[in-house]
Amino acid sequence: MALTSTGITKQEQTIREQAYVATVANLRLEDLHLDEEARGIFRSHADGEIDDHEFSAAIGELNERRFGPVPVSGNGRSPQRPWSS
């Protein structure tokens, strides 16, 4: 299988491109849009500059910086509740 210049296969690059297109389409359904910074992270991932783990971490950091910790069990970012130990 042919690799792109960044080391991912053309098939993987196509999958990542499709994920980006689907994300943009889903956001538009809710009248939301990716800003320039988020688009850059998606572009870096689709181009093979960052791997899946780095992509997830970058999006998580962006969201946490903008919106604060997301209280979801198991994501490692849940705020400490005063009643928990």
trRosetta pair geometry for C-beta under 8 A, 3 or more apart (Angstrom, degrees):
i j d omega theta_ij theta_ji phi_ij phi_ji
1 9 4.7 -2 137 -133 124 129
1 10 7.2 -143 175 30 92 86
1 11 6.5 -50 -163 3 134 117
2 9 6.7 110 80 -148 49 74
2 10 5.3 26 80 -14 100 115
3 7 5.8 -16 -177 -141 126 29
3 8 6.7 144 -152 78 80 17
3 9 5.8 -64 -102 -91 56 51
3 10 7.8 -158 -123 -27 14 69
4 7 7.0 -41 68 28 74 23
4 8 5.5 -2 31 64 110 70
4 9 7.2 115 -10 -173 83 7
4 10 6.3 126 -56 -77 90 59
4 13 5.4 80 -37 -50 143 143
4 47 7.8 -144 131 -171 150 54
4 48 5.6 163 73 1 129 153
5 48 8.0 156 73 68 57 136
6 47 5.9 92 -5 146 159 73
6 48 3.3 147 97 95 126 117
6 49 5.8 -77 -145 -68 147 52
7 48 5.9 173 56 166 70 131
8 12 4.3 -108 174 86 108 131
8 13 5.5 133 103 -55 116 83
8 16 7.7 25 137 -7 160 138
8 48 3.8 -152 8 -109 117 123
9 12 4.5 99 55 6 81 99
9 13 6.9 -142 97 -4 45 85
10 13 5.5 -54 -148 38 34 114
10 14 6.3 38 151 -22 66 104
11 14 5.7 -53 -151 34 30 112
11 15 6.5 33 151 -20 64 104
12 15 5.5 -51 -148 34 35 114
12 16 6.4 33 154 -17 66 105
12 48 7.4 83 106 -90 116 105
13 16 5.7 -56 -149 38 32 110
13 17 6.3 35 152 -21 65 106
13 46 6.5 76 -158 177 70 66
13 47 7.5 32 -132 -120 106 24
13 48 6.3 -50 -89 -43 96 108
14 17 5.6 -52 -146 36 31 113
14 18 6.3 32 154 -19 64 105
15 18 5.8 -56 -150 36 29 111
15 19 6.5 32 151 -22 63 104
16 19 5.5 -50 -148 32 34 114
16 20 6.6 37 152 -20 64 102
16 45 5.7 -156 -162 130 128 88
16 46 4.2 175 126 -114 113 61
16 48 7.8 172 26 -61 163 64
17 20 5.7 -54 -154 34 33 113
17 21 6.5 31 151 -17 66 105
17 46 5.1 90 -76 -151 61 122
18 21 5.6 -52 -146 38 34 112
18 22 6.2 35 154 -19 66 106
19 22 5.7 -54 -146 38 30 112
19 23 6.3 35 153 -23 63 105
19 46 7.8 -165 58 -88 95 95
20 23 5.7 -54 -149 33 30 113
20 24 6.5 28 155 -16 64 105
20 42 4.7 117 -117 174 110 123
20 43 7.7 79 -122 -73 153 48
20 45 7.8 161 -67 77 111 108
20 46 5.4 -29 -28 -65 141 134
21 24 5.9 -55 -149 37 30 110
21 25 6.3 30 153 -18 64 108
22 25 5.6 -55 -145 39 31 112
22 26 6.2 31 157 -19 66 107
23 26 5.9 -56 -146 37 28 109
23 27 6.4 27 156 -17 63 107
23 34 7.3 52 126 -53 111 129
23 42 7.0 -145 65 -115 149 141
24 27 5.8 -57 -149 38 29 111
24 28 6.4 32 153 -22 64 106
24 33 7.9 24 -146 -139 79 63
24 34 6.4 -70 -101 0 82 118
25 28 5.7 -54 -149 33 31 113
25 29 6.9 40 151 -27 62 98
26 29 5.7 -45 -158 22 36 116
26 30 7.3 16 151 -1 62 103
27 30 6.0 -69 -160 46 38 100
27 32 4.2 -94 -172 85 89 94
27 33 6.1 133 134 -90 127 26
27 34 6.5 129 47 -36 173 77
28 31 7.1 33 -167 -87 40 28
28 32 7.2 -115 -71 57 25 55
28 33 7.1 49 -84 -85 70 73
34 38 4.2 -128 -163 94 95 121
34 39 4.8 124 124 -60 122 81
34 42 6.9 -17 -165 -3 162 140
35 38 5.3 90 52 15 69 102
35 39 6.9 -130 100 -6 32 94
36 39 5.7 -57 -145 38 29 112
36 40 6.4 35 155 -25 63 105
37 40 5.6 -53 -153 30 31 116
37 41 6.9 31 151 -18 63 100
37 62 6.4 168 127 -132 120 130
38 41 5.7 -51 -153 32 36 111
38 42 6.5 35 150 -14 66 105
38 59 7.3 62 -135 -119 87 84
38 62 6.4 145 -87 149 80 160
39 42 5.6 -55 -149 40 35 112
39 43 6.0 38 152 -23 68 107
40 43 5.5 -51 -142 36 31 113
40 44 6.3 34 156 -21 64 103
41 44 5.8 -51 -149 34 30 112
41 45 6.6 28 152 -16 62 106
41 50 7.7 -40 -160 43 68 149
41 55 6.6 124 166 -143 96 70
41 58 4.7 -179 -137 123 124 130
41 59 6.0 153 136 -69 153 75
41 62 6.7 -104 -34 -29 155 148
42 45 5.7 -59 -153 37 32 111
42 46 6.2 27 154 -16 68 108
42 55 7.9 71 -103 -148 41 112
43 46 5.8 -55 -142 40 31 108
43 47 6.0 22 159 -13 65 113
44 47 6.0 -62 -142 44 25 106
44 49 4.2 -80 -164 65 80 121
44 50 4.8 41 135 7 110 108
44 55 7.6 -180 91 -96 95 86
44 58 7.8 9 69 57 136 174
45 48 7.8 45 176 -64 29 22
45 49 7.4 -77 -62 52 23 77
45 50 5.4 -50 -85 69 64 95
45 51 8.0 39 -131 165 79 5
45 52 7.6 77 -147 -95 114 42
45 54 7.8 -177 -94 87 89 91
45 55 4.1 53 -96 -99 130 129
50 54 3.8 -122 -173 98 106 129
50 55 5.4 142 112 -58 115 73
50 58 6.8 19 157 -14 168 140
51 54 5.1 92 50 15 67 102
51 55 6.9 -120 104 -8 33 93
52 55 5.6 -55 -147 35 29 115
52 56 6.3 28 157 -17 65 106
53 56 5.9 -55 -149 37 29 109
53 57 6.3 27 154 -16 64 109
54 57 5.7 -56 -144 40 31 111
54 58 6.1 32 156 -22 66 107
55 58 5.9 -57 -147 35 26 109
55 59 6.4 20 158 -12 64 107
56 59 6.1 -57 -147 40 28 106
56 60 6.1 29 154 -19 64 111
57 60 5.6 -57 -145 40 29 113
57 61 6.2 29 157 -19 65 107
58 61 5.8 -53 -145 37 28 110
58 62 6.3 31 154 -20 63 106
59 62 5.6 -53 -147 36 32 114
59 63 6.3 29 156 -16 65 107
60 63 5.9 -58 -147 39 28 108
60 64 6.1 24 157 -16 65 109
60 75 7.7 -170 -135 179 127 115
60 77 7.4 -167 -176 -40 111 148
61 64 5.8 -55 -141 39 29 108
61 65 6.1 32 158 -22 64 107
62 65 5.9 -57 -148 35 26 112
62 66 6.4 11 158 -7 62 113
63 66 6.0 -67 -146 45 28 103
63 67 5.6 -30 178 30 70 114
63 70 6.8 -3 134 -36 123 125
64 67 6.9 -74 -116 59 20 73
64 68 6.6 -10 -161 175 58 11
64 69 6.2 24 -136 -86 98 45
64 70 7.2 -101 -90 -10 77 88
64 77 6.1 -118 -100 -147 126 144
67 70 7.0 38 103 -69 118 89
68 79 8.0 3 156 -58 107 122
69 77 4.5 -169 -145 159 89 91
69 78 6.5 126 161 -132 123 12
69 79 4.8 141 81 -53 142 85
70 75 6.5 -11 80 77 103 155
70 77 5.7 47 44 97 71 125
70 78 7.7 -53 96 -87 49 55
71 78 4.9 71 -137 -136 59 81
71 79 5.9 -51 -85 23 99 87
72 75 4.7 48 80 -3 102 128
72 77 7.5 28 43 63 83 95
72 78 6.6 -138 52 -77 35 96
73 78 6.6 24 -93 -63 38 146
75 78 6.7 118 54 -38 86 82
80 84 6.7 -137 -167 67 69 109
81 84 4.5 75 64 3 97 107
